[in-house]
Amino acid sequence: MEVDFEVPLDHNLLKNYDILILKCPTSPYSNEEVEAVAEFVKQGGGLLLIGDHTDLMGMNTYLNQICSQWGIVFNSDDTFELETGSLSLFNFTSLPIPPHPIVAHSPSIHFATSCTLKAPLSAEDVITGYALGCEEASFAHVHFFGNIKADPQDQYGLFLQAVALKVGQGRVLAFTDSTIFSSFSMLMGYNPSFLLGMVDYLNRTNSIPNLNFAFLTCSVLLFLVGVAATKGRPFALAILIFFIFCFLGLAIGSNVFSDINHKNYPPPSPNQDYVKVCFDKEHSAYELAQFLGHPPEVSAQWQFFDAFFVGFQRLGYFPCEKNNLEDCLKGDLVVLINPHQDFTINEKELLREYVNQGGRLLVLDSIRNSNSSSNEILAQFGLRVIPILQQQENISPGLFALTIEGGYPVEVQDGLVHFAISSYGQGCVGVFVDSVEFSEGVLGTMYLAATEEQLKAFKLQFEVVDLVLWEEKEIIK
């Protein structure tokens, strides 16, 4: 992969690559570049076009120079969730038909604010947003947004947000929301599998151009058989038979296409080792604020850990969220934040075996976590979190804080152990009992430059993580 901002897009450059990504361009393409990209696709190249809302900085206008020749147009508008006016969540699992192979391994996509697309009938529907409002750009707003609420002049309903098109031997994919691939949300939710699905789809040539025609022929033949079966029948029975054939055709076709896509588009496998950090959502109490413009209330900032999540990316690790603990155990490090749900006997055994075989576990807790379940799992590793009443000057009756018993104390302040680690088998368990230190209330938001105090908090995070992952044997010695 290479990033190039200077060299023109011509045949001599593009012949060396399989996929070309054009993301939010801010200057126009020359006629020669448009022709070179078209020839690149025709000869088997993959082209990914990523735009965003309201034609900000002309990005959609410049993308349309490339894709309008195939009938794809990025519109100058923005979308919002119709009922609430907030960001939209596209849930593929709620649809009655199999998803496009690009999103087959992405059950949902949490949008920021996208634009909409126009596309020819021959285009493949990848994502059609539903229950959306759509408004034209407003040049009175610094980012060209409208008021993001339903007005009489707005449009409502279904809107194309991602389409694919096969051109010659190559493929074109247009997507309308660059924000979800920004550094502060790239690894959140199903964004990684969505991007991998995009690249995997584009990194193929159209070797069976007549396959769709073959399925169309089968559909026509099935329709004719259904018509023939109704000949001479009473009208009501004929209608019933006709709808039975239509239903069978839809059911069989959907399953056949789903099986073909499942077989030919498996999840891409990594070609090199990487450190995978899994955040458990099943037992933890925390939130991730994924996008700009939606900061939590100050009183709730201690519950948000988006900056902490993105901090792992700064270390070169790959964080992800998992809905259950068992899926987390496939990673290199499991993170539990303010655990408050009880653990089953089976989960405790699985976690103990995971650590014994070399896995790493980091538990963040807080005195604010009144229903803490940390000790349910820490006890089997020789650790325990306990509340202590601290007497402070001019404060009566004092304040409660957490301390740690057992393990090796790494950070001790005012007689309280804030961070401790314990080796177990081939692995390690780390406990940090002031999770607020890694919340948005201390680390700040994930997309702004850190202050000096925030940099100190990030440094503490990095030290805690590295000790749990790599250095605990040396520390304990």
C-alpha positions, 0 to 999 in steps of 0.5 A: 500500500502506498499513499501519494498526493503529488504524482498524477493518476496516469497509466504508468502509475496505476499499472502497478496497483490492484486497487485505487482509493480516492477519499474526499479529494479537494482539488479537481482531476484532469481529463487525462486522469479521468480517462486513466482511472476509467481504463484502470477499472476496465482492465480489472482494477478496483476503485473505491470512492469515499465521499461525505456530506454536503460536498464539503470542500468540493469533495463530491464534485471532484469524485463525480468527475470520475464516477459520473461516467458510469452513472454514479453521482454523489449528491450535495446533501446530508442524512440523519435518523428521521425519528430523533435527528441523531446519527443513523445505525444501519442494521443488516440483521433486521433485513429479510434478504441476504446482505451484499458480500461486502457487508456479509461480515458486518451486522451493522454500520454506525454512520456519522453523517453521509450524503446520498447517491444516485446510481444506475439500475445495473448497480449493486445495492450495498447499503440502502439507508432506511428511516432517514431524513435527507436535506440539502447543503446549507452554505450558512453552516461552517461544515455545510450542514442544514439543521439536521431535523425534519422540515417540510422541504426535506426528503424522507425514506430510503436512500442509497449510501453505498453501491457497487458496479462491475465495469469491464473486468474491474469493479467500482464501489462508492461509499458516502461517509468518510468519518467512520474511517477516521482514526478515532472510529476506524476500529470501533464496531464493525468498521474494520470488517466493513473496510476489509469487505470493501477491499476484498470485493474490489480485489477481484476480476469479473471472471464469470460475466454471464452468471447473473444472466444465467440466474435471470434465465432460471427466474424467467423459466420458473415464472413461465412454469408458474404461469403454465401451472395456472392454465385452466385453473379457477382464478383464485387458485391460479393466483394462489399457485402464482404466489406460491411459485413467486415465494419459492423463487424468492426463497430459493434464490435468496438461499442460493445467492447467500450460499455462493457469497458465503463460500466465495467471500470468507473473512480475509485472514491476516498475513502477519501477527498483531496484538489484538485487544478485546474489550468485553461488553457483556460484563463491563459498564462503559461507553464509547462516543464514536464521532465528533459533535456528540460529547457526553455530559460532563457528569457522565464523562467518567463512563466514556472510554473512547480516548482510552480505546483509541490509545491502544491504536497509538501503541500499534495494537488493534482494539475491538469490542466483543459482545461476550467474554468467550469471544474476547478470549481469542485476543491477546489482551482482555479488558474489563472496565467497571465489571458489574455483571456476575460471571458464570462458573464456566466463564471463570474457568475459561478465563483462568485457563486463558490466562494460564495458557499465556493470555493477559487480563486487565481489569479497571474498576472504580469506587463509583462502580457500586455493583462491582463483580471484579472480585468474582474473577480476581480471587482465582488469581490471588487478587482482591479489590477492597474499599477503604475509608480515607480520613482527609483533613477538613472532610468528615466522615472521610471518603471511600477509595479502592485498594488492592490486596495480593499480587505485586503492587506497582503504583502505591499512593497514600498507602493505597495500591492503585495498580497491581499485577499477578502472574498466573501460569504463562499469563498475567492479570493487572488491576487498576482501581481508579478507572476514572483516570482513563475515562474521557473526563481525564484523557479528554476527547479522542480527536483533539490534541492532548494537554500536558495533563492529558499526556501524563494520563496517556503515559500512565495508560501506556505504562499499565498496558505494557506492564501487563502485556510484556514486562510483568515477569521482570517487575515481579523479579 
